Amino acid sequence: MITKQNSILICALFSINLISAQRTVRVYDFNINQPLAGIEISCNSSIYLTNEIGQISVPSIEDLHFNIDSSIGIIVGTTRFKADTASIFFEVNGYVSEINPVSITTSARPRLATDEAYSLRVVSSKTIKQMGAQTVADVIQNQTSIILNNDASLGTSMQLQGMGGQNVKILINGVPMIGRINGNIDISQIPINEIEKIEIIEGPMSVVYGTDAIGGVINIITRTPFTVNNRISVNSYVDGLTNYNFDFGTTKSLYQSQKHKINLNLSGGRQFFEGFDFDLNTRSMDWKPKIKYFGKSGLSYNGSKIRQNLSLQYFQEKLTDRGNAEYNLISVKGYNNYFRTFRADIASVTQYSPTKFDDLRFQNAFNYYLRRKTNVRRNLVTGKEIVTRPSDQDTTINTQINLRGLWEHRSKNKKVQSLLGYEYTGETLSTLRISGDNKIHDLAIFSSIEYNPTTRFKIKPSLRLAYNSAFGNSLLPNFLGDDFKFIPLVPSLQLKLDASKHLAIRGSYAKGFRAPTAKELYFLFVDINHNIQGNSNLVPERSDNWVASIDYRHRVSNNIQAKFKVNFFYNEVINQIQLSLVDMNTNLYRYINIGEMNTQGGSLNTDLFINQLKITLGGSIIQNESQLSGKVEEITKWTVKQANLNLNYEVKRFDLGIHYFSRFTGKTIGFTSSTIPYELPGFTLSDLSMSKNWKSIRIQVGAKNLFNVTQVGNLLQTGGVHSSSNGGLNIGMGRTFFIQCNLNL
């Protein structure tokens, strides 16, 4: 008998259509209120796999069995259902969403992590909630092999396995994000109110996602209204650092029958931060004041074979950068920079499963990004503001059209699985500091074949052919001329060996190609403080990437389960594009191709489940080496060591949770791209909180940054593009206490 403390309650709901021969089965994990995707169900000697909303269509439910590998501790035995059953509850042993999560990033249908040829990690909504996180940056900072960089005005950027900037692709529901500043997406601008999970693909994804993906992919997946009929959620967050956040979400069923379902989803919120400064005698602030507004609407249709989701997302942020006060005999004034960001994303996603062996996915999206800088002179006595000279103002507009389609086919004997896809991206960039042609079009077709010569071995070769309007070589110059330029073929190869039912070994190799962006080609910003120029002579980046991992998952007993993974990587990039100081006399920074850059390292991640206790222990070492030319003395290096320890304990009897998250970053020694050395000491960021549930209400209280980390001193002098160094680096704002309230109806 499986005890309640060691089980997850699942409800299987059956929609029986009296007219059609097909029967719809939906499977939910009520522990986290999410559908169970990637679950194998056998019916009349055929195997069916639940989709990303936990749904399958079968010819009959008279002889239906769950067929899940019990070695990872999800189900012990099988369960039989009868045709007259409308719904049934049963208990299963294990941690469905923790031990073996489901990914939807790499294929047209959901796949269990144990079935993937790629090395991936999944951060669930349950973990996000336990962290008390408010933005994606709060979540990502606890992951190994990821380095975050905070800039007072530009936000939070990240590196994955030593690769950052344009080399890491950030997606929202599979659609690439735009609006990079200095090559980086500000992940602190992404709220977590509607996030269902975050998938991290470690290593090259150049074939499936093209340019910008040679370092990996982070796919932020938001909640879809497919499965929930009616819900209302209200969340609020307050802490001692003047963060005041509020958001809401609701899903309403507009129409429902035995064959069709239409749901509407609406959400929105505001995040307000007054700013924080270590020196109260100055007007300037180390952490700039911000106010954010965001919203999302979604309309979904769900049938037995087709699902359609339309969504509109909106984001607006105002950041205030205040200069120090200036005094004279007749006035007191100060200069303010206002940075206003606006994002609007429209997306249509269609999922169609014509047969149990075929899945098609089409996504069409339009993204709009605007960032406006306004510089004003403010009279600090009267409050009157006057806009300064035009050269101090700037408006950047970035648009993108992304059209993408996937067709995945599985053979009846399960030995071959093929994927065929296309992708078109048209991107424009407009700014006062951009000259030249700022439109770049990229059209690609890609394919992969996953072959299982044995039940334990999997080989997956892939290939991408792409046309780029700015770079490439004509395949048939005599017939097509120079207008049709194709970049070199981008191949990849993934291997997976199941050494046992618990142990999987993966290896992958991929070529990479990244064309320079319009900003890197044509940017021009010259004033009294800046001299930054693009370079129209840039050539594309090319890369070779290797990843190897060992993955072990085991249900030791009914009360103990474990997941262990070690990962190794090596990335080599030729002609990497960097912004570098090329003339010290004129302080000229220019985008250049450096000779060679490589990153290497490894990570270890362990999850141990003992009754209601989850222990996560991990660590990583990342080394980056760049060679500006063929000269050995111009090699720059840096090394970072990291470790994390997370503890989550649930007291089921009292609906109480205790959560501890910590991240250690070791001493960092390195050189900037202009060969200036620096050294940063190590530090530890830790959070401790406790949550309590009362029916539909959840209260979480705790402390963040327990060790009161604020700044780390730079032991060697450095400089930057936009400002001189002050000898320190902002890490945190110190220890603070917070309270968060969630209401779900």
N, C-alpha and C positions, 0 to 999 in steps of 0.2 A: 504494500500500500504506500503510495507516494504521499508524503506529508504536505500540508499546506505551505509550510515555511520553505520547502525546497522545490516549489513548483511555480509554474506560470499558468494562469488561467486563460484559456483560449476558447472563444466562442465561434463555432462554425455555423453560418447562416446560409440557408438554401432558398433560392428563388426558383420555384417550380413553375415552368411555363406550360400551360395545358395545351397550347397550340403548337409551339415549336418542339422539335425533338431534342433540342439542346437544353441542358439544365445548368444553371449558373450557381457556382459555389463560391462563397466568400469566406475567408479565414482571417480572423483578427487576433492580435495579441492585446488583451485588455489590460495587461500590466502597464503598458505604455500608450495604450489607446491608438495603436497603429496597425495597419494591415500587415500580414505576414507574406512577404514576397519570396519567390524562389523556393517554395515548398513543393516537393514532388508528391503527386497523388496518383494512384493507380486505379484504373477503371476498365474492366473487361480486357485485362492483359495489356492495356496501353498506359503509357506514362504521360501525365500532364503536369505542367509547372505553373504555379500561381504567378500572375504578373505583379507589377509594382504596386497595385492596389489590392493584392491578395485575392485575386479573382481568377477562376478558370471556367470554361464551358465544356461540359462532358455530355456524351449521348445519354447517360443514365446514371442515377445515383443509387441503384438497387444493389450494386456491389462496389462500394467505394472504400478505398483504404488510404490512410496516410502512410507514406513510404519515405521516412526520413532516416538518414544515417545516425544511428544511436551512439556511434563512437564519439561524437561531439556533444552528446548529452542532451539532445533536444527532446526525443520521444523514446520511451521504452515500449517496444511492441507496436502493433497497428490498431486502428480503431475502425469498426464496421458501422456503416450508416444504412438506414432503411429508407425506402422510397417515400414513406408517409411521414418522415421526420421533417419538421419545419425548422427546428433549431435544436442544438445539443451543446452541452457544456462538458468539458473533460479536462483533467489535469495532466500536465506533462512535466517531466523533470528537466531542469537545466535553465540556461539563459539564452533564449532564442536570438535576441538582437545583439548580444554581447559576444558570445563565443564565435558565432558564424554570421556576421552581418551580411546584408545584401547590397550589391552595387548596381547602379543603373548608368554609370558614366561611360563604360567602355563598349557597350553593345546596345542593341535595340530592345532587349528584354532584360529583366532583372536576373542577376546571377549571384549565387552564394560566393563568399570570399574564398571558400575552399575549392571552388570550381574555376576561379579566375586564373588566367596565365600571368596577369599583371600583379605587381606588388602594390597593395593598397591598404589604407587605413580608413575607418569610418568612425566619426564622432557623432554619437546619437543625441537626440533631443533631450534624453534623460540626463546625459552627462552635462550638456550645456546648461540645463536647469539647475543641476547640483552645483555648478560653478558660480551661479549668480552672475553670469556674464551678461553684458549689455551690448557688446559689439563682437564681430567676428575676430577682431584683434585680441579680445579678452580670451577667446577660446583657443586660438592658434598658438598663443604664447606658451601654452602648456604642452605642446607637441614636440617630440624630439626631431632633430634634423632641420628645425625651422628657426631662423634668426629674425627677430623683429628690430626695426630701426625707427625711432620716434623723432620726428621733426616738428618743431613748434608750429610752423606754417603749412608744411606739406603733408602732415599726417603720419600715418604708420605704414611703412613698407615692410616687405618680408623677403627672405631668401629660403629656398628649399634645396637641401643638399648642396649648399654653397652657390647655387644659381639663383640670381634675383633679377629684378627689373623686367625687361622684355622677355626673359627666358622662362618665366613661370606664367602659365595661363590661368586666369581666375575666371570661373564660369558661375553664372546663376541659372540654375535649371538647364545647364548645357549651353547657354548662350554666353559668348565671351563678353566680359566687361570692357568698357572703353573709359577714356578720361584719365590717361596716365600722366602724372606729373614727374618729370625727370625719369621717365620710364617705369614708374611704379604706380600701382593702384593703392589708394588710401583705404585699407581694409577696416579702419576705425569708422568709416562712413557707412558700413553695412550693419544695420541693426539685426538683432536675433529674434525679434518677436514672432516671426512666422517661419523660422528655419526648422525643418524637420531633421536634417542631418547634414554633415559636411564630409565629403569623400575626398581623400588625399591620395592621388596616384603618384607613387614615388618612382621617379625615373622618366625617361623620354616617352612622350606621346606624340611625336612628330607626325606619324602616319595618320592617326585618327583625328588630331586636332591641329596639325599644321604648324605654321610659324608661331613663335612665342611659347612653344610647349616642349622645348628640348630639356628643360629642367624638371618638368612635371606639371601636373594639373591639380587645381583645387576646385571642386565642384560644390557650390553651395545650393542645397536643394531645399526649396520652401514647401510649406504644407499645401497640398492640393485638396479641393473640396469634393473629391470623388466619393469617398466612403462615408463621411460624417453627414448625417441628415441635418441636424439643428444643434448649434452650439453657440455660446457666448462666452468670451473670455475677456477679463480686464486685469491688467498688470500695472503695478506701480513700484518704483524703486527710489530710495533716498539714501544718501550717505553723507558723511561729515566733510566731504570735499566739495560741497555745493552741487552735486549731481541730483537733479530732480527729473525723473523719467516717468512717462505714462504711455501706455498703449492699450489697444483693444482689438478684438477680432471676433467675427461672427460668421457662421455658415448657415444658410437657409435652404431647405429643400423646396424648389419651385414646382417640380413635377416628379412623380414616381409611379411606375407601373411595374408589371412583372418583367418587361423587356427594356424599359428605358428609365433613366434617372437624370434629372437636371438640377444642379446645385449652384448656388451663388455664394461667393466668399468676399467679405469686405474686412479690411483691417487698416489701422493707422495709429499714429502716435507722435509724441514729441519727446526729445531729449534736450535738457537744458543744463549747461555747465557755466558757472560764473567765472571760471579761470582760477589759477593758483600761481603764486609767486613766492620764491624763497626769500627775497629781499623786499620787505614791505615799504622801504623808503623810495622805491622806484615806481614809475608809472608803467613801465614795461613789465610784462608777465612772462614767466618761464613756460607756463601752460596756458595757452590762449583761450579766452572765452568762446564758447560755441553754443549755438542753438540749432537744433535739427528738427525737421518735420518730415514725416514719411507716411506713405500709404500704399495700399495694394488692393486691387479688385480682381476677382476671377470668376469666370463662368465656365462650368464643366458639363459635358454630356457624357453619359456612361451607358453603353449598350453591351451586348454579349460579345461582340467582336471589335467594336470600334469605340474609342474614347477620344474626346476632343476637349481641349482646355484652352481658353483665351484668358490672358492676364494683362494687366496694366499696373506698372509699379512707378512710384513717384518718390523723389527724395530732394530735399532742399536743406542747405546748411549755410549759416553765416558765421564766419570766424573773424574776430576782431583782434588786430595786432596793433597795440598802442606803443608809440615811441615815448621816450622820456620827455619830461616837461622842459621848456626853454623859457627863461626869464629875461626881461629887460625892464627899463624904467617905466614903460607905459602898458605892458601887456604880459600875460602868461599864456603860452600856447604849446600845443603838442601836435604831432602828426600821427594820424591813424591810417592803417591799411585795412580795408574791409575786403575779405575774400568770400564771395558768394558762389556756391556750387548748386547746380540744378541738374538732376538726372530724371529722364523719363524713358521707360522701357516698355515696349509693346511686344507681346509674343503670342504665337499660336502653335500649339503642339498637338499633333494627331498621332494616335497609336492605333494601328489596324492589324488584326491577327486573322487573316483569311482562312488559315488552316492551323492545326496544332503544331505544324512544322515550320511555319513562316510568321515573322513579325516585321512590320514596317513602322518606321517612326519618321515623321516629317516635322521640322520646326522652322518657323519663319519669324524673324524678329527685326524690329527697328529700335535702335538705341540713340538717344540724344543726350549730349553732355555739354553743359555750359559752365565755365568758371570765369567770373568777372572780378578783377582787382580794381578797387577804387581807392585812391590816395587823397586824403583831405587834410587841411590844416584846421585844427580845432582851437577856438578860443576857450580856454579852460575856466574863464570867469563867466562868460555869457552862454557858453555851450554852442555857439554858432560855428558851423563848419563850411569851409570853402574848398571846392575841388581844386587840386593843384594842376600843374602843367600836363598837357596831353601825353607826353612821353612817360609819365609816371602811372598811366592807366593802361589796362589791357583787358581784352575779352577774348577768351578761347572757346571756340565751338567745335565740337567733335561729334560726328554722326557715323552710324554704321548700319548697314543692311546685312543680315546674316541669314542665308538660306541653306538648310542642311537636311539631308535625307539618308536614311539607313534601311537596308533590306537584309534581314538575317534569315538564313535557311538552315534547318537541322535535318540530317538524314535519319531515316527510320531506325537504322542500327546504332545511332548515336556516335558513330565514328568520325563523322565529318560535320563541321559547322562552318558555314561560309558567311562572310559579311561583305556587302557592297554598298558604297556610300558616295555622296557628292557633297560639296560645300562651296558656296559662293560668299565672299565677303567684299563689300564695297565700303571703303572708309574715306571720309573727308576730314580735314583739319583746317580750321580758319582762325587766324590770330593776327594781331598787328605786327607780330614779330616773326611771321612766316612769309618767305618769298618763294616764288616758283610754283610748280604744279603740285597741289596738295591733295590730289585724288589718287588713291591706290586701289586697284581691283585685284582680287585673287580668286581664281576658280580652280577647283581640284576635284579629282576622283580618286578614291582609295578603296582598297580591298584587302581582305585577310581570309585565310583558310586555316581553320583549327582542325587538326587531324589527330585522332587517337589510335595509333597503331595497336596499342594494348590498352587495357583498362587502367593502367597506372602511368602511362606516358602520354604527354601531349606536346605537340609541336605546332607553332602558330607563326608562319611567315606572313608579312604584310608589306604593302607597297602603296606609295602615293605619287601621283602625277599631278603637277600643278602649273597653272599659268599665272604669271605675275606681271602686271602692267609696267612695272618699273625695272625689273631685273629678269634675266634669263637669256636663253639662246634659242634662236629660231630652229625648229626641227627640219623644216623644208624651206630654206630661204628663197629658192628659185620659184616656188609656187606661192608661198604664203608671205614672203617678204619678211620685214623685221617687226611687223605689228604683233605677231603671235609668238611671244617669248615664253618658253617653258623652262622652269627651274630644273635642276638635276633631280632624277628620281630619288625618292626618299624611302629606303627600305628599313625594315625592322624584323627581328626574330625573337619570339618568346618560347621558352621551353619550360615544361613543368613535369616533375617526376614525383609520383606518390610512392615514397619509399615504404610506407606502411599506411594503415588507415588513419594514423595520427600525424604522420610526418610528410610534409611536402617540400620539395626543393625546386626553386625557380631561378631562371637565368634569362637575361634579355640583352639584346644589342640593338641599337638604332642609330641611323644617321640623322642629322638635323640640319635644317636650313632656316635662316631668318633674314628676311630682307630689311634694310633700314627703313625706319618710319619717316614720315614727312618732316617731323620735328628734327630728327637727327640729320636730315639732308639740308633743310632750308632755314633752320632757326637763326634769328638774328636779334640779339638783345645787347645794346651798347648804350650805357649812360655813365654818369660819374662814378657809380659803384659797381657796374657790371660790364663785362666784355665777353659775351658768350656767343659763339657762332657755330652754325651747322657746317656740314661738309658735303657738298654735292659729289665728291669723288669717293665716297664710301663704297665699299663692296660688301656683299652679304656675308653673314656669319655662317660657318659650317662647323659641324660638331660630330663627334663619335661618343657614344654613351653606352656604358655597361652597368648592369645591375644584377646582383645575385642575392638570394635570400633563402633562409631556412625557416620553415613555419611549422610549429608543433601545437596541436590542439588535442586535449584529452579530457574525458570525463573519468577522473580517478575513482570516484564513488558518487553516490547520490548526493552527497553534501560537498564534494570538492571537485572543482573543475579548473582547468588551467589552459592558458594560451601563451605561447612563447614564440618570439620572432627575432631573428638577427638578420640585418640587411647590410650589404656592402655595395658601394657605388664608385664609379670613376667616370668623370666627364672631361672631355677635351674639346675646347672650342678654338677654332682658327679664325683669325680676323675679327675677334670680338670687338664690339663697338663700345667705347667708353668716352665719357666726358673728362678731358684731361687738360692740365695746365701746360700749354705749349710755348708760352712766352712770358717770363716773369717780369720783364720790363714794362709790358703793357697789360699785365694781368689777364692775358688772353686764354680763355678756356674754349676748346673746340672738340667736337665729336670726332674721334679718330678710330681707326682699326689698329688694335694692338696685335703683336705677333702671335701670341698663343696664351691661352688661359686654361688651367685644368683645376678641377676640384675632385677630392677623393675623401673617403671616410667610411664610417659605418655607424649603425645604430642597433640598439637592443631594446625590445619592448616585451614586458611580461605582465599578464593579467592573471590574477589568482582569485578564484571565487570560493570562499569557505562559508557555507551557510549564507548569512546575510551580509557578510563582509567581502568587499571587493578591494584588492590591493593591486595597484598599478605601479610598476617600477621600470624605469627606462633610462637610457643614456645614449649619447652620440658624440662622435669626434668628427669635425669637419676641417679640412685643410684646403686653402685656396692659394694658387700660385699663378702669377701673371708675368709674362715676359714681353716687355714693350718692343723689343727688337731682338736681334740675334746676339746682343751683348749680355753676358752673364751678370754683369754688375747692375743691370737694369731689371733684374727679377724681383718682384714684390711678392710677399707671402703673408698670410695670416692663418691662425689656427684657433678654433673655438671648441671647448669641451662643455657638454651639457649633461644634466641629469634631472630626472623628475621622479617624485614620489607622491602618489595619490591614494587616499584612504576614504572609502565610503561604506558606512555601516547603517543598516536599516533595522530599526526595532519595530517589527511588524505589529506587535501587540499594541503599541501606542501610536502607530503611524508616524514614527519619528525617524529622522535621518541625520547623521553626523557626517560632514564632508570636509576633507582636508586636501588641498591641492598645493603643491610646491614645485618650484623650478629653480635649479641652480645653473648658473652660467659661469664657467671658469675664466681665469685670466686670459685676456686676448692680446696677443702681440702681433703686430703687422705693419704694413707700409701702405700708404695711400697710392693712388695711380700716378701721383707726381713724386713718388719715392720718398715721401716724408714719413718717418717712423712714428708709431704711436704704441702705447700700452695701456690697457684698461684692466683694473683689478676685477676679481670675481664678485658675484653677488647672488643672493637668494631671494626670490619672491614667493611668499607663502600666504595662503588664504585659509581661514577656518570658519565654518558656519554650521548652523543647525536648522533643520526644517521640520515643520509639523503640519500635518493634514487634518482638517476637520471637514469631512464630507466634501463640499465643493470649494473649500477655502484652503490655501496653502500659504503659510507664513515662513519666511526664511530670514534669519538674523545672523550676523557674523562680523568678522574683521578681515580686512584685506591688507596685504603688505605688512604682515605681522612683525617683520624685522625692521620696519621703518626705513626702507631703502629709498633714497631720494636721488642723489647724484653720485657718480663714480668719477674719481679724479683721473685725468689724463696725465700720465707720468712723462710723456714726451710731447713736444709742441706740435700741433697740427693746424691746418687751415682748411677752409672750405670755399666753395664757389660763391656763396651768398653772404657769408659773414666770416669774420675772424674767429678763431677758437678762444673760448674763455677758460680752457684748461680743464673742463669737466663735461660730462655727458648726463643729460637728464634720463633717469630710469623710471622713477616713480614719484608720487607726491607725498609719500609717507604713509604711515599707518592710518587707517580710517575704519569706521564702523558703518554698517549698512543694514537696512531692513527692506525686505521685498515682500509684496503681497500679491498673490495670484487668485483670482476668482474665476471658476469654470462652471458654467451652467449648461 
